[in-house]
Amino acid sequence: MCSHMEHIYLPEPTENIWKKCAEEFENRWGFPNCIGSVDGKHVTIKRPNNSGSSYWCYLHKYSIVLMAIVGPDYKFICVDIGGFGKNSDGGIFETSNMGKRFEQNLMSVPAPRFLPGQNEICS
């Protein structure tokens, strides 16, 4: 975690936050077991000195990437800011602190549960 303000304005999600998101995704959008929506947004920047092509992206500009998970109401749940523009969303997520914490099961994600009308667990 980077700063004190981060904990005030974007606290780390709890299991209850994820469960509430899953309930709202199912009720509002018809997506059962969905705890968040992930996407990256390229933010145009001036090329940093001595950065080579790290920030050059497929949009033919220099950028950093804002990677975020949002809930069913489009509000941020988790963010990672500063990925190189040249990297894919998947690559940025995988190497971000957020992605690593998911991989290590440190993000308080609820236990898998059945999809409606199914008898197999879906995680």
Residue pairs with C-beta under 8 A, 6 or more apart in sequence:
1 7
1 12
10 76
10 78
10 79
12 78
12 107
12 108
13 77
13 78
13 107
13 108
14 108
15 108
15 109
15 110
17 77
17 108
18 35
18 36
18 107
18 108
18 109
18 110
19 110
21 34
21 35
21 36
21 71
21 72
21 77
22 32
22 33
22 34
22 35
22 110
24 71
24 72
24 73
25 31
25 32
25 34
25 35
25 71
25 72
26 32
26 33
26 34
28 72
29 72
32 115
32 116
33 112
33 113
33 115
33 122
33 123
34 72
35 109
35 110
36 69
36 70
36 71
36 77
36 78
37 69
37 70
37 71
38 67
38 68
38 69
38 89
38 93
39 67
39 68
39 70
39 89
40 65
40 66
40 67
40 68
40 83
40 89
40 92
40 93
41 65
41 66
41 68
42 57
42 59
42 61
42 63
42 64
42 65
42 85
43 63
43 64
43 65
43 66
44 61
44 62
44 63
45 55
45 62
45 63
45 64
45 85
46 62
47 55
47 56
47 62
48 55
53 86
54 84
54 85
54 86
55 62
55 63
55 64
55 84
55 85
55 86
56 62
56 85
56 86
57 63
57 85
57 86
59 85
61 85
62 85
63 85
64 81
64 82
64 83
64 84
64 85
65 81
65 82
65 83
65 84
65 85
65 87
65 89
65 92
66 79
66 80
66 81
67 79
67 80
67 81
67 83
67 89
67 92
67 93
67 96
67 98
68 76
68 77
68 78
68 79
68 80
69 76
69 77
69 78
69 79
69 98
70 76
70 77
71 77
78 98
78 107
79 98
80 92
80 93
80 96
80 97
80 98
80 99
83 92
83 95
83 96
84 92
87 95
92 99
93 99
94 100
94 103
98 107
101 107
102 109
112 121
112 122
112 123
113 121
113 122
114 120
114 121
114 122
115 122
